[in-house]
Amino acid sequence: MQYTDKVLEHFMNPRNIGEIPDADGVGTIGSEECGDMIQVWIKVSDEHLADIKYKVFGCPAAIACCSMMTELAMGKHLDDVSELTDEQVADALGGLPVHKYHCSNLAASVLHKAIMNYVFKSAVKANTVTITTLVDNNASESIGAEHGLSLWLEYGDKRILFDTGQSDLLMRNAKELSVNLAEADAIVISHGHYDHTGGLSDVLELNPRAVIYIHPAAIKSKYSCKDSKIRSIGMPEAAKQAVKNYKAIWTEKPLQLCNGVTLTGQIPRKNDFEDVGGAFFVDESCYTPDNLLDDQALFIKSPNGLIVVFGCAHSGVVNTLNYVTKLTGQDRIYAVIGGMHLLNASLERIEYTIEAFRQYQVQKIGPCHCTGVKAIEKFKEVFPDRCFICSVGTRINL
């Protein structure tokens, strides 16, 4: 058996042997004829091969081929590496014995498998929306709950915090659920009530680079009057100050937050059966009603259809869904998640909401926060296989 000097040199001093624990792609290949087995791990940066490692169970030719393959591929763009062939690897070694070509020279082929594994995982990651409930009215015994809402959205390489609860519970729950708020690219404020904005200043101290997306009316004074009791329910002063001190983008109109993710901005009120859901006012005397024009939702385009995320849906769930479908030109909504403010809604309004879910063929219904027990029970009755509760700690992949 005659091996070239180059083959022997790479066999005796193989390059880049090892394993990458957090590899972006992994490939495995073997030859039943001679028993050679090769596994390759790759790390990718900016679509270039930043690192390659391999392990070989096989003959000197298999080891030499893998060693040479890493030298030929390291640092190159994936498109260029994808054109590398087993024959080119063998030629770079000065050739191989004829009977070794069919079994030992599999290095380029296994590298291609690792690249395809990376491409597949990247596509899945890019198209998957993961939503974690960080703050809600309900939680398991092991984690805190409060009247409020905060959702953590992961979409491709983007991290979005949707509302911030009413206190520093957000920070504690995020730590408990292994969510790193410092990674948030954006903070969306659905509207200016205290139970959706109370944790904003804490998050921005941790992550000052995050961009705030908020309607101008959200920072105005807000009051409620219930049983003749008047109380302020607007953003805490610390949250208002944070909006002034950090980067904020005002969202009166629809705005694309990133590729595939859009904010509705102010939502038109078109029907006569949905109101804001309570006795809300803009003045302490509770004379001037607050129409909550700052209420906005977020929607994501996914392979399964649109995903709509509500804060409280003060504009009305049906108004919101109608507006989202008008903006997108799509007539199918895959999932609706969040607070729907149906706590005091009439049975007629709940039925209209259910009819909208039917009309838009909604497959996933995740009510929480202010939706109300009556509405949730009705959703469960009509959509038993589609409705689930988004209490704190719930993590769903869509």
VEXDREN-2710 file (C-alpha; in Angstrom, 1 decimal):
% VEXDREN-2710
k/r/px/py/pz
1/MET/0.0/0.0/0.0
2/GLN/1.6/3.3/-1.1
3/TYR/0.7/6.5/0.6
4/THR/2.1/9.8/-0.5
5/ASP/4.4/11.9/1.8
6/LYS/1.5/14.4/2.2
7/VAL/-0.9/11.7/3.3
8/LEU/1.6/10.3/5.8
9/GLU/2.4/13.8/7.1
10/HIS/-1.3/14.5/7.8
11/PHE/-1.8/11.1/9.3
12/MET/1.1/11.6/11.7
13/ASN/0.3/15.2/12.5
14/PRO/-3.5/15.6/11.9
15/ARG/-5.0/19.1/12.1
16/ASN/-8.1/20.2/14.0
17/ILE/-8.9/16.9/15.7
18/GLY/-11.5/17.2/18.4
19/GLU/-15.2/18.1/19.1
20/ILE/-17.2/21.3/19.4
21/PRO/-19.7/21.0/22.2
22/ASP/-21.9/23.9/21.1
23/ALA/-21.6/23.2/17.3
24/ASP/-23.8/24.9/14.8
25/GLY/-23.8/21.8/12.6
26/VAL/-22.9/18.2/12.9
27/GLY/-22.4/15.6/10.2
28/THR/-21.7/11.8/10.4
29/ILE/-20.8/9.4/7.6
30/GLY/-19.5/5.9/7.4
31/SER/-18.5/3.1/5.1
32/GLU/-19.9/-0.3/5.7
33/GLU/-17.3/-1.8/3.3
34/CYS/-14.3/-0.9/5.4
35/GLY/-15.8/0.2/8.7
36/ASP/-14.5/3.8/8.6
37/MET/-16.6/6.3/10.6
38/ILE/-16.2/10.1/10.6
39/GLN/-18.0/12.8/12.5
40/VAL/-17.6/16.5/11.9
41/TRP/-18.6/19.5/14.0
42/ILE/-18.6/23.1/12.6
43/LYS/-19.0/26.6/14.0
44/VAL/-20.3/29.3/11.6
45/SER/-19.8/33.0/11.8
46/ASP/-21.2/35.4/9.2
47/GLU/-21.8/32.4/6.9
48/HIS/-18.1/31.5/7.1
49/LEU/-16.6/28.3/8.7
50/ALA/-15.1/29.7/11.8
51/ASP/-14.0/26.3/13.2
52/ILE/-14.1/22.7/12.2
53/LYS/-13.4/19.6/14.3
54/TYR/-13.6/15.9/13.6
55/LYS/-13.1/12.5/15.0
56/VAL/-12.3/9.4/12.8
57/PHE/-12.5/5.7/13.4
58/GLY/-10.6/4.4/10.4
59/CYS/-7.4/4.0/8.4
60/PRO/-4.6/6.5/7.8
61/ALA/-6.2/7.7/4.6
62/ALA/-9.5/8.6/6.4
63/ILE/-7.5/10.6/9.0
64/ALA/-5.4/12.4/6.4
65/CYS/-8.4/13.3/4.3
66/CYS/-10.2/14.9/7.3
67/SER/-7.1/16.8/8.3
68/MET/-6.7/18.1/4.7
69/MET/-10.4/18.9/4.4
70/THR/-10.2/21.2/7.4
71/GLU/-7.3/23.1/5.9
72/LEU/-9.1/23.5/2.6
73/ALA/-12.4/24.6/4.2
74/MET/-11.4/26.6/7.3
75/GLY/-12.5/30.3/7.1
76/LYS/-14.2/30.0/3.8
77/HIS/-17.7/31.0/2.9
78/LEU/-20.3/28.2/3.1
79/ASP/-21.1/28.6/-0.6
80/ASP/-17.5/28.0/-1.5
81/VAL/-17.1/25.1/0.9
82/SER/-20.2/23.5/-0.6
83/GLU/-18.4/23.1/-3.9
84/LEU/-15.5/21.2/-2.3
85/THR/-15.4/17.6/-3.5
86/ASP/-13.8/14.4/-2.1
87/GLU/-11.7/14.2/-5.3
88/GLN/-10.3/17.7/-4.5
89/VAL/-9.3/16.6/-1.0
90/ALA/-7.5/13.5/-2.4
91/ASP/-5.7/15.6/-5.0
92/ALA/-4.5/18.0/-2.3
93/LEU/-2.9/15.0/-0.6
94/GLY/-1.2/14.0/-3.8
95/GLY/-3.6/11.2/-4.5
96/LEU/-4.7/8.0/-2.6
97/PRO/-4.4/4.3/-3.4
98/VAL/-7.2/3.4/-5.8
99/HIS/-9.0/1.1/-3.4
100/LYS/-9.1/3.9/-0.8
101/TYR/-11.1/6.4/-2.9
102/HIS/-14.5/4.7/-2.4
103/CYS/-14.3/4.4/1.4
104/SER/-11.7/6.5/3.1
105/ASN/-12.1/9.7/1.1
106/LEU/-15.4/10.9/2.6
107/ALA/-14.2/14.1/4.3
108/ALA/-15.9/16.5/1.9
109/SER/-19.1/14.6/2.0
110/VAL/-19.4/14.5/5.8
111/LEU/-18.6/18.3/5.9
112/HIS/-21.5/18.9/3.5
113/LYS/-23.7/16.9/5.9
114/ALA/-22.6/19.2/8.8
115/ILE/-23.4/22.3/6.7
116/MET/-26.8/21.0/5.7
117/ASN/-27.5/20.3/9.4
118/TYR/-26.6/23.9/10.2
119/VAL/-28.8/25.2/7.3
120/PHE/-31.8/23.1/8.5
121/LYS/-31.4/24.2/12.1
122/SER/-31.1/27.8/11.1
123/ALA/-34.2/27.6/9.0
124/VAL/-36.2/26.1/11.9
125/LYS/-34.8/28.7/14.3
126/ALA/-35.6/31.5/11.9
127/ASN/-39.2/30.4/11.4
128/THR/-40.0/29.5/15.0
129/VAL/-41.6/31.9/17.4
130/THR/-41.1/31.1/21.1
131/ILE/-43.2/33.0/23.6
132/THR/-42.6/32.7/27.4
133/THR/-44.9/34.3/29.9
134/LEU/-42.8/36.2/32.5
135/VAL/-45.6/38.0/34.3
136/ASP/-49.3/37.1/34.6
137/ASN/-52.1/37.0/37.2
138/ASN/-51.5/33.3/37.6
139/ALA/-48.5/31.1/38.2
140/SER/-47.4/27.8/39.8
141/GLU/-46.4/27.7/43.4
142/SER/-42.7/27.9/42.6
143/ILE/-42.8/31.3/40.9
144/GLY/-44.4/34.7/41.5
145/ALA/-47.6/36.1/40.0
146/GLU/-49.2/39.6/40.0
147/HIS/-51.9/41.5/38.2
148/GLY/-50.0/42.3/35.1
149/LEU/-48.5/41.0/31.9
150/SER/-45.1/40.5/30.3
151/LEU/-44.2/38.2/27.5
152/TRP/-40.7/37.2/26.1
153/LEU/-40.7/36.7/22.3
154/GLU/-37.9/34.9/20.5
155/TYR/-38.0/35.1/16.7
156/GLY/-34.9/34.1/14.7
157/ASP/-32.1/36.2/16.3
158/LYS/-34.5/38.8/17.7
159/ARG/-35.5/39.1/21.3
160/ILE/-38.6/41.2/22.2
161/LEU/-40.0/42.0/25.6
162/PHE/-43.7/42.7/25.3
163/ASP/-44.8/44.7/28.3
164/THR/-43.1/44.7/31.7
165/GLY/-45.6/43.8/34.4
166/GLN/-46.2/46.2/37.3
167/SER/-43.1/45.6/39.5
168/ASP/-39.7/44.1/39.8
169/LEU/-41.3/40.7/39.8
170/LEU/-40.4/40.7/36.1
171/MET/-36.7/40.7/36.9
172/ARG/-37.1/37.9/39.5
173/ASN/-39.2/35.7/37.2
174/ALA/-37.0/36.2/34.2
175/LYS/-34.0/35.0/36.3
176/GLU/-36.0/32.0/37.5
177/LEU/-37.0/31.1/34.0
178/SER/-33.5/31.6/32.6
179/VAL/-34.5/34.5/30.4
180/ASN/-31.7/37.0/29.9
181/LEU/-33.5/40.4/29.6
182/ALA/-30.1/42.0/28.7
183/GLU/-30.5/40.3/25.3
184/ALA/-33.8/42.2/24.5
185/ASP/-33.5/44.1/21.2
186/ALA/-36.8/45.8/21.7
187/ILE/-39.3/46.6/24.5
188/VAL/-42.9/46.9/23.3
189/ILE/-45.4/48.7/25.5
190/SER/-48.9/47.7/24.6
191/HIS/-50.5/50.6/26.4
192/GLY/-49.8/52.9/29.3
193/HIS/-51.4/51.2/32.3
194/TYR/-49.2/50.5/35.4
195/ASP/-49.6/46.7/35.2
196/HIS/-47.9/46.7/31.8
197/THR/-45.2/49.3/32.4
198/GLY/-44.1/49.0/36.1
199/GLY/-40.9/47.0/35.3
200/LEU/-39.7/49.2/32.5
201/SER/-37.2/51.3/34.3
202/ASP/-35.6/48.2/35.9
203/VAL/-35.2/46.5/32.5
204/LEU/-33.7/49.6/30.9
205/GLU/-31.1/49.9/33.7
206/LEU/-30.1/46.3/32.9
207/ASN/-30.3/46.8/29.2
208/PRO/-30.0/50.5/28.1
209/ARG/-29.5/49.6/24.4
210/ALA/-33.0/48.2/24.1
211/VAL/-35.4/50.3/21.9
212/ILE/-38.8/51.2/23.4
213/TYR/-41.8/51.1/21.1
214/ILE/-44.7/53.0/22.6
215/HIS/-47.7/55.2/21.5
216/PRO/-47.5/58.8/22.6
217/ALA/-50.7/58.6/24.6
218/ALA/-49.3/55.9/26.8
219/ILE/-47.3/58.4/28.9
220/LYS/-50.4/60.5/29.7
221/SER/-52.3/60.4/33.0
222/LYS/-54.8/57.6/33.4
223/TYR/-57.4/56.9/36.0
224/SER/-60.1/54.4/36.8
225/CYS/-63.3/54.9/38.7
226/LYS/-64.9/51.8/40.2
227/ASP/-67.5/51.8/42.9
228/SER/-66.9/55.6/43.3
229/LYS/-63.3/54.9/44.1
230/ILE/-60.9/56.9/41.9
231/ARG/-57.3/55.8/41.5
232/SER/-54.4/56.5/39.2
233/ILE/-53.6/53.6/36.9
234/GLY/-51.1/55.2/34.5
235/MET/-47.4/54.6/34.0
236/PRO/-45.3/55.0/37.2
237/GLU/-43.1/58.1/37.1
238/ALA/-39.9/56.0/36.9
239/ALA/-41.3/54.4/33.7
240/LYS/-42.2/57.7/32.2
241/GLN/-38.8/59.1/33.0
242/ALA/-37.2/56.0/31.4
243/VAL/-39.1/56.7/28.2
244/LYS/-37.6/60.2/28.2
245/ASN/-34.1/59.0/29.0
246/TYR/-33.7/56.1/26.7
247/LYS/-34.4/55.6/23.0
248/ALA/-38.1/55.5/22.3
249/ILE/-39.9/55.2/18.9
250/TRP/-43.5/56.4/18.8
251/THR/-46.0/54.0/17.2
252/GLU/-49.1/55.8/16.2
253/LYS/-49.1/54.0/12.9
254/PRO/-48.2/50.5/11.9
255/LEU/-44.5/49.9/12.2
256/GLN/-42.3/47.0/11.2
257/LEU/-40.2/46.2/14.2
258/CYS/-38.0/43.8/12.3
259/ASN/-38.4/41.4/9.4
260/GLY/-41.6/39.5/10.0
261/VAL/-42.6/41.4/13.2
262/THR/-45.0/44.4/13.0
263/LEU/-46.7/46.6/15.5
264/THR/-50.3/47.8/14.7
265/GLY/-50.0/51.2/16.2
266/GLN/-53.3/52.8/17.0
267/ILE/-56.2/50.4/16.1
268/PRO/-59.4/51.6/14.4
269/ARG/-62.6/51.0/16.4
270/LYS/-65.1/49.8/13.8
271/ASN/-67.8/47.7/15.5
272/ASP/-70.4/48.7/18.0
273/PHE/-70.1/45.8/20.5
274/GLU/-66.5/46.3/21.8
275/ASP/-65.6/49.0/24.2
276/VAL/-62.3/49.6/26.1
277/GLY/-63.5/47.2/28.9
278/GLY/-63.8/49.5/31.9
279/ALA/-64.4/52.9/33.4
280/PHE/-61.2/54.6/32.3
281/PHE/-60.5/58.3/32.3
282/VAL/-57.7/60.8/31.5
283/ASP/-58.5/63.2/34.3
284/GLU/-58.6/62.8/38.1
285/SER/-62.1/64.1/38.3
286/CYS/-63.1/61.1/36.0
287/TYR/-65.0/63.4/33.7
288/THR/-63.2/62.8/30.4
289/PRO/-63.2/59.1/29.2
290/ASP/-59.9/57.5/28.1
291/ASN/-60.5/55.8/24.8
292/LEU/-57.1/54.2/25.2
293/LEU/-55.9/55.2/21.8
294/ASP/-52.4/53.9/22.9
295/ASP/-53.6/50.3/22.8
296/GLN/-51.6/48.4/20.2
297/ALA/-50.9/44.7/19.4
298/LEU/-48.0/42.9/17.7
299/PHE/-48.2/40.4/14.9
300/ILE/-45.7/38.0/13.4
301/LYS/-45.7/36.3/10.1
302/SER/-44.9/32.6/10.5
303/PRO/-45.1/29.6/8.1
304/ASN/-48.3/28.5/9.8
305/GLY/-50.0/31.9/9.6
306/LEU/-50.2/35.1/11.5
307/ILE/-49.5/35.2/15.3
308/VAL/-51.2/38.1/17.1
309/VAL/-50.0/39.2/20.6
310/PHE/-52.3/41.3/22.7
311/GLY/-51.5/43.4/25.8
312/CYS/-55.1/43.9/27.0
313/ALA/-56.9/44.4/23.6
314/HIS/-58.6/47.5/24.9
315/SER/-59.4/48.2/21.2
316/GLY/-61.3/45.0/21.1
317/VAL/-60.1/41.5/20.0
318/VAL/-62.3/41.6/16.9
319/ASN/-61.3/45.1/15.9
320/THR/-57.7/44.1/16.3
321/LEU/-57.9/40.9/14.3
322/ASN/-59.9/42.7/11.6
323/TYR/-57.2/45.4/11.4
324/VAL/-54.3/42.9/11.3
325/THR/-55.8/41.0/8.4
326/LYS/-56.5/44.3/6.6
327/LEU/-52.9/45.3/7.0
328/THR/-51.5/42.0/5.9
329/GLY/-54.0/41.0/3.3
330/GLN/-54.2/37.6/4.9
331/ASP/-57.5/35.9/6.0
332/ARG/-56.0/33.3/8.3
333/ILE/-54.7/33.8/11.8
334/TYR/-52.8/30.9/13.3
335/ALA/-52.5/32.0/17.0
336/VAL/-53.8/34.7/19.4
337/ILE/-51.9/35.2/22.7
338/GLY/-52.3/37.6/25.6
339/GLY/-54.8/39.6/27.6
340/MET/-58.2/40.1/25.9
341/HIS/-60.1/42.2/28.5
342/LEU/-63.3/40.3/28.4
343/LEU/-63.5/40.2/32.2
344/ASN/-66.8/42.2/32.2
345/ALA/-67.8/41.5/28.7
346/SER/-71.4/40.4/27.8
347/LEU/-72.0/36.9/26.5
348/GLU/-72.9/38.5/23.2
349/ARG/-69.4/40.1/22.9
350/ILE/-67.8/36.8/23.9
351/GLU/-69.8/35.1/21.2
352/TYR/-68.7/37.6/18.6
353/THR/-65.1/37.0/19.6
354/ILE/-65.5/33.3/19.2
355/GLU/-67.1/33.8/15.8
356/ALA/-64.0/35.9/14.8
357/PHE/-61.8/33.0/15.9
358/ARG/-63.8/30.7/13.7
359/GLN/-63.7/33.2/10.7
360/TYR/-60.0/33.5/10.9
361/GLN/-59.4/29.8/11.5
362/VAL/-57.5/30.4/14.7
363/GLN/-55.6/27.2/15.8
364/LYS/-54.0/28.3/19.0
365/ILE/-55.7/30.5/21.6
366/GLY/-53.7/31.5/24.6
367/PRO/-55.7/33.8/26.9
368/CYS/-54.2/35.3/30.1
369/HIS/-54.2/38.4/32.4
370/CYS/-57.4/40.3/31.9
371/THR/-59.3/37.8/29.7
372/GLY/-61.6/36.7/32.5
373/VAL/-62.7/33.3/33.7
374/LYS/-66.1/33.5/31.9
375/ALA/-64.5/34.1/28.5
376/ILE/-61.8/31.5/29.1
377/GLU/-64.3/28.8/30.0
378/LYS/-66.3/29.6/26.9
379/PHE/-63.2/29.4/24.8
380/LYS/-62.3/26.0/26.3
381/GLU/-65.8/24.7/25.7
382/VAL/-65.9/25.8/22.0
383/PHE/-62.2/25.1/21.2
384/PRO/-61.2/22.3/23.7
385/ASP/-58.1/21.3/21.6
386/ARG/-57.0/24.8/20.8
387/CYS/-57.3/26.8/24.0
388/PHE/-54.5/26.9/26.7
389/ILE/-53.7/29.2/29.6
390/CYS/-50.6/31.3/29.4
391/SER/-49.8/31.5/33.2
392/VAL/-46.3/32.5/34.3
393/GLY/-43.7/30.0/33.1
394/THR/-45.7/28.9/30.1
395/ARG/-43.3/28.5/27.1
396/ILE/-44.8/27.8/23.7
397/ASN/-43.2/27.2/20.3
398/LEU/-45.3/28.3/17.3
END
